[in-house]
Amino acid sequence: MKLSQVVCRTAVVAAAAVALSACSSLTKVSSSGTTDQPVWPKWDRVTFNKTRGTFPDLGSLRQVKAGLTKDDLYYLLGRPHYGEMWRPREWNYLFHFHTPGQGTNGVTTCQFKVLFDRNMFSNETYWHAVDPEHATCPPQLQEPAVPAQQQQYHRYTLSADVLFAFDRSSEQDLQLRGREELNELAYKLRNFEQLNSITIIGHTDYLGSDSYNQRLSQQRAETVRRYLAAQGLPADKIRAVGMGETQPVKQCDNNGSRNQLIACLQPNRRVEIQVDGYGSR
């Protein structure tokens, strides 16, 4: 065998090993989403926010509980911080908290882990102190209370079939009815007294390849983000996420015609807009 063939084969095997490791969990997770020995990534191997982690919204953090989907966690916490986008059973975050008189420069740093059961719903969560080493995580913090009568979190679901021409994703492909629905939503959100963040999540059905669906969902979410920003919403508070085909809301058998299957899968082709804010002016 030629040396070039050996090198090529070795490279392919190595690449496959890396890809496989990226899809596995660090922690040994039971089918119910629990573990006796949580394993933590090295805290400084963060891939999110230029390796810095984030200061989480305390109200969102308090809403994390068992039974959430990955969409729910995206909405509350953002994407995982250690490159686990495709790691199915475990997400890890690096969070910082303002704690005057404690930690480095008055900041306490903790890692946070969420485990998922075999049906991809969240179950157990874990904390791990980073700095100070023996800190209480999460720290006991207070945040301004939102009046009880003001609902802070809102979710709007728009059909991708209404928003976009079939298999399209650009702003030129937005259909009239889709533009009207986005205009109505933008008007409503512009009148919020407090608007903290808007998360746009694109979804597809399973027709087509995984990579194609992931790209299409991200492109559609980005188009909606740009459109809402153009309607006067603060661009720095809007983020776009593509979930591809990974979060279906309807299952369909494949016994009928392709057109019947496409129609059945319609609810999965959607764009969710999750809003943290409240009130109207």
N, C-alpha and C positions, 0 to 999 in steps of 0.2 A: 504494500500500500504506500502511496506517495505521502511525503511529509505534509504537503498542503492538504491532503484529504484528512489526515489525522488531526491537524490543527482545526480544520473546519468542523469536523465532527465533535471535537472537544468543545469548541465555542458554542455549538448548538446545544449540547448537553448542559453546559454552564448556564446559557441563557434560559433554558427550560427550567433549570433548578431555581434561578432567581425569580422567574415568573410564578412558579409554584409557591415559593416562600411568601411572595407578596399576597397570595390569596389565602394563606393559612393564618390561624390565630396564634398569638404568642402564648396565650393561656389555654390550658386544657379545659374546654367548656362542655358541660353536660348538655343533654338534649333539652333540659328545662331552662338552660341559661344561667347555670350556677357553676362555681368552682370552689375548691378548698384551698387553692394556691394561686392567687392572681400573680401573673408575671408582668412586670412593668418594662416598657422600653426605656432606654437611656433618655433621661429627661431632656438633654440638649440635642436630641436627634429630631427635633420638630421640623416638619416640612411646611407648616402653615404660617402665614404672616411673617415671612422672612426670618423664620426660625425663632420667633419671639413668643409664640403663644398669644393669649388674649386675656383681657379683663372681661369676664362674663357679665351679662345682665343678671342681676340677682333674682329678679322676679321670674325670669325664664328658667334659671337654674332650679328654683324651688318647684317648678312644674314637672321636672323629670321624675318619672315613676315607671313602675312595671306596666307593660302592655302598650308601649308606644311603638310606632313604626319608625323607620329610618327617616321618612319624610318629616315626622313630628320632631325628631331630634335635630334635623337640618334647620327647622324653623326656630327651635328654641336655642340651640347651641352653635349652629353652623357645622361645617364639615369636620370630620376628625382631623387631629393635628399631626398624626404620625403616618400618613400615607396609607391609611386602612380603607380607602375608598372601596376596594373590592374584597377586603377581608370580611367574610360574611358574619362572623359571630362575635366580634369585639371591636369597639371604638375607643380610642384614647385621646385625651385632651390635656393641654398644659394651661392652667388658669392662674392668674395673678389677682390678688385682693389687696386693696388699700387697708393697711392695719397700722395706723400711727403708733410709733413706739415699739413695733415688732417687725422682725424681718429686715432685709437689706433695704435701706432707704425707706422704711415704713411700708414695705410690700412683702406679703407672704405668698409663696408660690407652691402650688399643689398640682399633682396629676389626678385626673378623674377618668375612670374606666366604666364603660357600659357594656354588659354582656347581653347577647340575644339568644333566644331559644331556637329550636329547630324550625319554627314557623316565622322566624325573623321579627319577633316582637321582643322589646327590651324586657329584661328581668332584673337581675341584680346589678347594683352599682357599687363602686369602690373608690376610696380616696387614698392618696399616698403623698406624704409630706416631702417636699423638695428643699425648700428654704424658708424658715429654719428647718433643720433636719427633723426635729421633734415637734414641729408645729401641729396645732389642731387644725385638721382639714375636714370640711371647710371652716374658716374662721366664723365666729359668731358676729354677724354684721347686721346692721339696720339699714333699711332703705325707706325713702319717703312712701307713705301709703297712698294708694290710688283710691279715691272715693268708691264705695261699694257699688254705687249705681252706675259707674262707668266701666263698661266692658273694655278690656285692654287688648285682647287678642282676637283677631278676625281672620277667617279663611274664606276665600272666594275661589270657586272652581269654574273655569271656562273651557268649553269644548274646543280642542285643537281643530276639529273639523269646521267649526264656526269661525275660528280665528284665521286659519290659513287655507289656501288652496291645497289640494291633495299633494302630499309629499314635498311641500314647499316650506320655506322658513324665513324669507327676507321680508323687510317692511313692504316692499312692492307686492308681496304675495298675501298681505293682510286683506281679508275680505270686508265688504262694507258692514255687514252685521257685526263682525269681529271688532272693527274700529269703533262702532257705536257702543259696544259693550265696554271697551277699554276707556272710551271717553267718559261714559257714565261713572265708571269706577274711579277714574282720575279726579273727576269733579267731587265725588264723595270724599276721597282721601285729602284733597286740598283743603277741605273744610274741617278736618280734624283739629282739635285744640292742641293735641300732642301727637306727633308722628315720629316714632323712634326708628323703625326699620321696616322695609318691605323686602320679602324674599319671594322670588319667582322661581317655581320649580316646573320644568318641562318633563312630560311623560309621553311615551309611545306605546303601541302594542308590540307584540313579539314578532310581527312579520318583518322580515329583513334581518340582516346580521346584527349581532350585539354592538359592534363598533359603529355601524351606520346609525342605529337607533340612538345610541349615546350621543353621537354628533348632532343628529337632527333635534333631539330634545334640548341640547345645550344651545343650539343656534336659535331655536324658537324662543327659549327663555330670554336669551340676549336681545332678540328683536323686541319682545314685550318690554323688557327693561328700558331700552332706548326710547320706545314709543311713550311710555309713561313719563320718562324724564322730559321728553319734548312737550308734554302736556302740563309742565310746571311743577312736577314733583321733584324733590331734592335728589339729584343723581347719586350723591355720596351716601344716601341711605338705602339705595336699591341694589340688591345683588341677584344674580341669576345662577341657577343650578340646573344641570341636566341629569335626570335619573334614568334615561333610556327606558327599557322595558322592565326594569327591576321591581316596580311597585304597582302591579296590576290591581284594579279594583273589581274586575270581572273575569271569570274563567269561561272559556267557550270550547266545546268539542269541535272536532275537525271533520264531521261527517257530512256536512252539506257542501254547497259550492263555495268558491273563494269569495264571491260577493256576499254570501250569507255570513261567512266568517268575518269579513271586514266589518259588516254591519253589527255583528254581535260584539266585536271588540271595541266598538266606538267609545264606550266610557273610559277605556284605558288611554285613549289619545286625548290628553288634557293638559292644561296649564293651570297650576295652583298658585294663587297669590296670597301669601300669608303676611299679615300686617300686625305690627306691634304699635298700638296707638289707641287714642280714645277721644271721644267728645266731638261736638260739631259747633261751628261758630254761627 
